[in-house]
């Protein structure tokens, strides 16, 4: 895997810094490394390597003492995950400890976090759809908010670029509200779904039931195996059949020789150079030693999730 920056020169300067190694961070790392930039990826959590660190990927229910159920002790450290309903014995190691990472909840708000290399790309639902101009123009037509500065045609080619590399299975059916993607062969509807589809489309003109468009391979792609339909995705896929940073973008970045990953690196703020009028570096706190370290770069991508990126930016006021 990548070069892991754990004890490197603290004054080291890179061409680019990427904050976060989840879905967007993995993509940023891939694109920057392939463009020839020496890139440092800062991850606040632990290292998770593809296949190597998927301990429950092949376990059957009888291989586990409680058949996949969590112990009271395990439930106690995942109160948010328990409310969401997705956490169990087979995947709880991919969810952040809610007791060690508290947040103020004025109104009910479920903030699911995954502090590890790959972030929530190991846990997402893989449903993947293009927005149409109905989406981009909706708020302007309704008179709410600020109009989008772009339209579908502006990013259509980028959708295709991403889909060809990530691998999206689905069926092209020409719905104007749901633009067709660059698809791998679709998964198949089961017999009940086919019956419901026929009834809906017969009784309700313009209504459609379609197979989900998902980031699951239905045929091999770029060395990754196709989906085996095991229903064990949230344990980590050893075949690389579903899209994750660990299985897809970070290995691509690493193949360039330009990638460095530093785990246990909590980004406190982005450093702003008043003289240059530009961001010049990132200040981190080492999660294991509490040491403050500064890394410098001319290009900085903040991909720490919506809330964490906002937190970092609020800490970076100048």
C-alpha positions in Angstrom: 0.0 0.0 0.0 1.0 3.6 0.2 3.9 5.2 2.0 2.6 6.0 5.5 4.0 9.2 6.9 4.1 8.6 10.7 7.6 9.7 11.8 8.6 11.9 8.8 10.2 15.3 8.9 7.6 17.6 10.4 8.6 20.5 8.1 8.1 18.4 5.0 6.4 20.2 2.1 4.2 18.5 -0.5 2.8 19.6 -3.8 -0.7 19.0 -2.5 -2.5 18.1 0.7 -5.8 16.3 0.8 -7.8 16.4 4.1 -9.7 13.2 4.5 -9.5 9.8 2.7 -13.2 9.1 2.1 -15.0 9.1 -1.2 -14.2 12.6 -2.2 -10.7 12.6 -0.6 -9.8 9.4 -2.4 -10.8 10.9 -5.7 -8.8 14.0 -5.0 -5.8 12.0 -4.1 -6.1 9.9 -7.3 -6.5 12.9 -9.6 -3.6 14.9 -8.0 -1.2 11.9 -7.9 -2.0 11.0 -11.5 -1.3 14.7 -12.5 2.2 14.2 -11.0 1.8 16.0 -7.7 3.4 14.6 -4.6 0.3 14.4 -2.4 -0.1 14.0 1.3 -3.5 12.5 2.5 -4.3 13.4 6.1 -6.6 10.9 7.8 -7.8 11.4 11.4 -8.3 7.7 12.1 -6.5 4.4 11.7 -5.1 2.7 8.6 -7.5 0.3 6.9 -5.9 -1.6 4.0 -8.1 -3.3 1.4 -8.8 -7.0 2.2 -6.1 -7.1 4.9 -8.2 -5.2 7.4 -11.7 -6.7 6.7 -11.7 -9.2 9.6 -15.4 -10.2 9.3 -15.6 -10.3 5.5 -16.1 -14.1 5.2 -17.7 -15.0 8.5 -21.0 -16.9 8.6 -23.4 -16.4 11.5 -22.2 -19.6 13.2 -18.7 -18.3 13.2 -19.7 -15.6 15.7 -20.5 -16.1 19.3 -23.7 -14.0 19.2 -24.5 -14.7 15.5 -23.8 -11.0 14.6 -25.6 -9.4 17.5 -23.7 -6.8 19.6 -22.9 -7.2 23.3 -24.2 -4.7 25.8 -20.7 -3.3 26.0 -20.4 -2.9 22.3 -23.8 -1.2 22.1 -22.8 1.2 24.8 -20.1 2.8 22.7 -22.3 3.1 19.6 -25.5 4.8 20.8 -25.8 6.9 17.6 -25.1 3.8 15.4 -27.7 1.9 17.4 -30.3 4.5 16.7 -29.5 4.5 13.0 -29.8 0.7 13.0 -26.9 -0.3 10.8 -24.3 -1.2 13.4 -23.7 -4.9 14.3 -21.0 -7.2 15.4 -19.8 -7.7 11.8 -19.2 -4.0 11.0 -18.9 -2.1 14.3 -15.2 -1.7 13.9 -15.8 0.6 10.9 -17.9 3.0 13.0 -16.5 5.8 15.2 -16.8 5.4 19.0 -19.7 7.7 19.8 -18.7 8.1 23.5 -15.2 9.2 22.6 -16.5 11.5 19.9 -19.6 13.3 21.4 -21.5 16.2 19.8 -24.2 18.6 21.0 -27.7 17.4 19.8 -30.2 20.3 20.3 -32.7 18.5 18.1 -32.4 14.8 17.1 -29.6 14.5 14.6 -27.8 11.3 13.7 -24.2 11.9 12.7 -22.6 8.7 11.5 -18.8 8.9 11.5 -16.1 6.5 10.4 -12.7 7.6 11.5 -10.4 5.4 9.4 -8.7 5.3 6.0 -11.5 5.2 3.5 -14.0 6.8 5.9 -17.6 6.2 5.1 -16.8 4.8 1.6 -16.7 1.5 3.5 -20.2 2.0 4.6 -22.2 3.9 2.0 -25.3 2.5 0.3 -23.8 2.7 -3.3 -26.9 4.2 -4.8 -25.6 6.4 -7.6 -27.7 8.8 -9.7 -27.1 11.7 -12.0 -28.9 15.0 -11.4 -30.9 16.4 -14.2 -31.7 20.0 -15.0 -35.0 19.4 -13.1 -32.8 19.2 -10.0 -30.5 22.1 -10.9 -33.4 24.4 -11.8 -35.9 23.4 -9.1 -35.1 26.0 -6.4 -34.9 28.8 -9.0 -38.4 27.8 -10.4 -39.8 27.6 -6.9 -38.3 30.9 -5.9 -36.2 29.6 -3.1 -32.5 30.0 -2.3 -29.8 30.9 -4.8 -29.8 29.5 -8.4 -27.2 26.9 -9.2 -24.3 28.4 -11.2 -24.1 25.2 -13.4 -26.4 22.9 -15.3 -26.4 19.3 -16.3 -24.6 19.8 -19.6 -21.7 21.5 -17.7 -20.9 18.3 -15.7 -22.3 15.6 -18.0 -18.8 14.6 -19.2 -17.5 14.5 -15.6 -20.3 12.1 -14.6 -19.1 9.8 -17.4 -15.5 10.2 -16.4 -16.3 9.1 -12.8 -18.7 6.3 -13.8 -16.3 4.6 -16.2 -13.7 4.4 -13.5 -15.9 3.6 -10.5 -18.2 1.1 -12.3 -21.9 1.8 -12.0 -24.4 -0.9 -12.9 -27.9 0.0 -14.2 -30.2 0.1 -17.1 -30.5 2.9 -19.7 -34.2 3.7 -20.1 -34.3 7.4 -21.3 -36.1 9.0 -18.4 -35.7 12.8 -18.7 -35.8 13.3 -14.9 -33.0 10.7 -14.4 -30.3 11.0 -17.1 -28.8 7.7 -18.2 -25.3 7.0 -17.0 -22.3 5.0 -18.4 -23.6 1.7 -17.2 -22.3 -1.8 -16.6 -25.0 -4.5 -17.1 -27.9 -4.0 -14.7 -28.7 -6.3 -11.8 -32.0 -8.2 -12.4 -35.3 -7.5 -10.8 -36.7 -10.5 -8.9 -40.1 -12.0 -9.8 -42.1 -9.9 -7.3 -40.4 -6.7 -8.4 -41.1 -7.5 -12.1 -44.8 -8.0 -11.2 -45.0 -4.7 -9.3 -43.2 -2.9 -12.2 -45.8 -4.2 -14.7 -48.7 -3.1 -12.4 -47.3 0.3 -11.7 -46.5 1.1 -15.3 -49.9 -0.2 -16.5 -51.9 1.8 -14.0 -49.9 5.0 -13.6 -48.8 6.6 -16.8 -45.3 8.1 -16.5 -44.4 6.2 -13.3 -41.5 3.7 -13.5 -40.0 1.1 -11.3 -36.4 0.6 -12.2 -33.5 -1.5 -11.0 -31.2 0.6 -8.7 -28.2 2.3 -10.2 -25.4 1.2 -7.9 -21.6 1.3 -7.6 -21.4 -2.4 -7.7 -19.6 -4.2 -10.5 -21.7 -6.7 -12.5 -18.6 -7.6 -14.5 -14.9 -7.4 -13.8 -13.3 -3.9 -14.2 -9.7 -2.8 -13.9 -8.6 -5.8 -11.9 -11.6 -5.7 -9.5 -14.0 -8.7 -9.3 -17.7 -8.6 -9.9 -20.3 -8.6 -7.1 -21.0 -12.0 -5.6 -24.3 -11.0 -4.1 -23.2 -12.1 -0.6 -25.0 -9.2 1.2 -21.9 -8.5 3.3 -20.9 -5.2 1.8 -20.6 -3.3 5.1 -17.9 -5.7 6.2 -15.6 -4.6 3.4 -15.7 -6.3 0.0 -12.6 -8.6 -0.7 -13.5 -8.6 -4.4 -13.4 -4.8 -4.7 -16.8 -5.2 -6.3 -18.3 -2.1 -4.7 -16.7 1.3 -5.0 -14.6 2.5 -2.0 -11.5 4.6 -1.6 -9.7 1.6 -0.2 -10.4 -0.7 -3.1 -10.4 1.8 -6.0 -9.1 5.4 -5.8 -6.3 5.1 -3.2 -4.7 2.1 -4.9 -4.8 4.1 -8.1 -3.1 7.0 -6.4 -0.6 4.8 -4.8 0.3 3.2 -8.2 1.8 6.5 -9.3 4.4 6.6 -6.5 3.2 10.1 -5.5 1.0 9.2 -2.6 1.7 9.5 1.1 -0.9 8.8 3.8 -0.6 10.1 7.3 -3.1 8.4 9.7 -4.1 9.6 13.2 -3.9 13.2 12.0 -6.7 15.5 13.2 -6.7 18.6 11.1 -7.2 21.6 13.4 -7.0 24.4 10.8 -5.8 25.5 7.4 -3.0 28.0 7.5 -3.5 31.2 5.5 -0.6 33.3 4.3 -1.6 37.0 4.6 1.2 38.1 2.4 0.4 35.7 -0.4 -3.3 35.8 0.0 -3.5 32.1 -0.2 -3.7 29.0 2.0 -0.1 27.7 2.6 -0.5 24.7 4.8 -2.4 22.6 7.3 -2.1 22.4 11.1 -2.7 19.0 12.6 -2.9 17.4 16.0 -1.4 13.9 16.2 -4.2 11.7 17.7 -1.7 9.5 19.4 0.7 12.0 20.9 -1.3 15.3 20.9 1.6 16.9 19.2 0.9 19.9 16.9 2.5 19.5 13.4 2.4 21.8 10.3 2.5 20.5 6.8 2.9 22.8 3.8 1.6 22.7 0.2 0.5 25.0 -2.6 -2.7 23.0 -3.2 -5.1 22.0 -0.4 -8.3 20.0 -0.8 -10.6 19.8 2.2 -12.6 16.6 2.0 -13.3 15.9 5.6 -17.1 15.5 5.1 -19.6 18.3 5.2 -19.7 19.0 8.9 -16.0 18.3 9.6 -14.9 20.4 6.7 -17.1 23.2 8.0 -15.5 22.8 11.4 -12.0 23.1 9.9 -12.9 26.2 7.9 -14.4 27.8 11.0 -11.2 27.2 12.8 -9.3 28.7 9.9 -10.7 32.2 9.9 -8.2 34.9 9.0 
